[in-house]
């Protein structure tokens, strides 16, 4: 399963008012593991960035002056996201801007929803935590994810943080391994395997209580809801 965690920064809030995308950040997950095959670019929007937007992301007109335009990266971007599952926090905002950029680039260009399945992590969070704050910062606090670098918004940084939030919300690991090697491999090298003696006494079997089983079932149901019916542990138990 290939997933792309995506975020954008823009010159303002409304593409209908002529605002444009100025940064795209994408983090690739393959079978819920970071691949480091990311996509990141800044873009020259051919218009000024509103001061209110600069206050949020810190990207200035001067910085963008020599950056490529969307038309320069459009083919590479579409090839990168094609057939992936996009995970976006407040997806209608980012998808609306990207669809606007595609239309400006080429009237017959596909829409993002034609190329990818889109998951709105904000909608997921609101279903899992109704009545609570579900901004990216609030979710980082709730799931104990470090966002100390987030003094200003940034598409690439926010995509990296959202990848951790999404995995935490859907019951997966948060400390991600690269290329199959992670903390566990380093730990095993520091502490060699110790084999138990052949004549050891049998280990006792401690079975879960009914209340523990009920808590486990509730946790799986919550994961299944947050992942829109893709909790593999629940499917495995049902098929068995």
C-alpha positions in Angstrom: 0.0 0.0 0.0 1.5 3.3 -1.1 0.4 6.4 0.8 1.5 10.0 0.3 1.1 12.4 3.2 0.7 15.8 1.5 0.6 19.5 2.6 0.8 22.8 0.8 1.4 26.5 1.6 -0.3 29.2 -0.3 -0.3 33.0 -1.0 -3.7 33.3 0.7 -6.9 31.4 1.5 -9.0 31.4 -1.7 -8.0 30.2 -5.2 -11.1 31.9 -6.5 -9.5 35.2 -5.5 -6.3 34.4 -7.5 -4.3 32.9 -4.7 -1.7 30.2 -5.6 0.3 27.3 -4.2 3.9 28.3 -3.2 5.1 25.1 -1.5 4.2 21.4 -1.9 5.5 18.8 0.6 4.9 15.1 0.2 6.1 12.2 2.4 5.9 8.6 1.0 4.8 5.7 3.1 5.0 2.2 1.7 3.3 -0.4 3.8 3.2 2.2 6.6 7.0 2.8 6.5 8.8 5.9 5.5 10.7 5.4 2.2 12.6 8.8 2.1 11.3 9.0 -1.5 9.7 12.4 -0.8 8.6 15.2 -3.1 9.2 18.9 -2.1 9.3 22.1 -4.0 8.8 25.9 -3.6 6.9 27.7 -6.4 6.9 31.1 -8.0 3.2 32.2 -7.9 3.4 35.2 -10.2 1.7 37.3 -7.5 2.5 38.7 -4.1 2.1 36.6 -0.9 -0.3 38.2 1.5 1.3 39.4 4.7 -1.1 37.3 6.8 0.1 34.2 5.0 3.8 35.2 5.4 3.1 35.5 9.2 1.9 31.9 9.1 4.6 30.2 7.0 7.4 32.8 6.7 7.8 32.4 2.9 8.4 35.7 1.3 8.1 37.2 -2.2 11.9 37.6 -2.3 12.5 34.0 -1.5 10.1 32.8 -4.2 11.3 35.1 -7.0 13.7 32.5 -8.5 11.7 29.4 -7.8 10.1 27.3 -10.6 6.5 27.7 -11.6 3.8 25.0 -11.1 3.9 24.3 -14.9 7.6 23.4 -14.5 6.9 20.6 -11.9 3.4 19.5 -12.9 4.3 16.4 -14.8 6.7 15.2 -12.1 4.2 15.9 -9.4 1.4 14.0 -11.1 3.7 11.1 -11.8 4.7 11.0 -8.1 1.2 11.0 -6.6 -0.6 8.9 -9.3 -2.5 5.9 -7.9 -1.4 6.6 -4.3 -3.6 7.2 -1.3 -3.3 10.8 -0.3 -3.5 11.7 3.4 -4.2 15.4 3.9 -5.2 17.4 7.0 -8.2 19.5 5.9 -8.1 17.9 2.4 -10.7 20.2 0.7 -8.3 23.2 1.2 -5.2 21.6 -0.3 -7.0 19.7 -3.0 -9.0 22.8 -4.1 -5.7 24.7 -4.5 -4.0 21.9 -6.4 -7.0 21.4 -8.7 -6.9 25.1 -9.4 -3.2 24.9 -10.3 -3.8 22.0 -12.6 -6.6 23.8 -14.4 -4.4 26.9 -14.9 -1.6 24.7 -16.2 -3.7 22.7 -18.6 -7.5 22.9 -19.0 -7.8 19.2 -19.7 -5.5 18.2 -16.8 -6.9 15.5 -14.4 -8.2 16.5 -11.0 -6.5 15.2 -7.9 -9.4 13.0 -7.0 -9.2 11.3 -10.5 -5.7 10.1 -9.8 -5.7 9.3 -6.1 -7.9 8.2 -3.2 -8.0 11.0 -0.7 -8.2 10.6 3.1 -8.9 13.7 5.2 -7.1 13.2 8.5 -9.0 16.2 10.0 -12.3 14.4 9.3 -10.8 11.2 10.8 -9.7 13.1 13.9 -13.1 14.7 14.4 -14.8 11.3 14.2 -12.3 9.8 16.7 -12.3 12.9 19.1 -15.7 14.7 18.7 -15.9 18.0 20.4 -12.2 18.4 20.9 -9.6 20.5 19.1 -8.1 18.6 16.2 -5.6 20.9 14.7 -2.2 19.4 13.9 -0.7 20.9 17.0 -3.5 19.6 19.1 -3.1 16.1 17.7 0.6 16.2 18.3 -0.1 17.0 22.0 -2.7 14.3 22.2 -0.5 11.6 20.7 2.8 12.9 22.3 4.5 13.7 19.0 7.3 16.2 19.0 6.4 19.3 17.0 8.9 21.6 18.7 10.4 22.6 15.2 7.0 24.0 14.1 7.5 27.6 14.9 6.1 28.4 11.5 4.0 26.3 9.2 5.9 24.6 6.3 4.5 22.0 3.8 7.4 19.6 4.2 7.6 19.8 7.9 3.9 19.5 8.4 3.7 16.5 6.1 6.4 14.8 8.1 4.6 15.5 11.4 1.2 14.5 9.9 2.7 11.1 8.8 3.4 10.4 12.5 0.0 11.7 13.6 -1.8 9.5 11.0 0.1 6.4 12.1 -0.7 7.1 15.7 -4.4 7.7 15.0 -4.7 4.4 13.0 -2.9 2.3 15.6 0.5 2.0 13.9 4.0 2.6 15.0 5.2 6.3 15.3 8.9 5.7 15.5 9.3 4.9 11.8 12.0 2.6 10.3 13.8 3.3 7.1 14.4 0.5 4.7 13.6 -2.1 7.3 16.2 -1.0 9.8 15.2 0.9 12.9 15.7 1.2 16.6 15.0 -2.5 17.1 18.0 -3.5 15.0 20.3 -1.2 16.9 19.0 -2.5 20.2 19.6 -6.1 19.3 23.2 -5.3 18.4 23.8 -3.7 21.8 22.1 -6.6 23.6 22.8 -10.1 22.1 20.1 -12.8 22.3 20.3 -14.8 25.5 18.9 -18.4 25.1 16.9 -20.0 27.8 18.2 -23.4 29.2 16.6 -26.5 27.7 15.5 -27.8 31.1 13.8 -24.6 32.2 10.3 -24.8 33.8 7.3 -24.1 31.5 6.2 -20.5 31.5 2.8 -19.9 33.1 0.0 -19.0 30.7 -1.9 -15.8 31.8 -5.2 -15.5 30.0 -6.9 -12.1 29.5 -9.9 -11.4 31.7 -13.3 -10.6 30.2 -12.9 -6.9 31.0 -9.5 -6.9 29.2 -10.9 -8.7 26.2 -13.7 -6.1 26.1 -11.2 -3.3 26.2 -9.3 -4.9 23.4 -12.4 -5.2 21.3 -13.2 -1.6 21.8 -9.7 -0.5 20.9 -9.9 -2.5 17.6 -13.3 -1.0 16.8 -11.8 2.5 17.3 -8.9 1.7 15.1 -11.2 0.3 12.5 -13.4 3.4 12.5 -10.3 5.8 12.3 -8.9 3.8 9.4 -12.2 3.6 7.6 -12.6 -0.2 7.9 -9.0 -1.2 7.3 -8.0 -2.6 10.7 -6.0 -5.7 9.8 -6.2 -7.2 13.3 -10.0 -7.0 13.3 -10.3 -8.5 9.8 -7.9 -11.3 10.8 -9.9 -12.2 13.8 -13.2 -12.2 11.8 -11.8 -14.4 9.1 -10.4 -16.8 11.6 
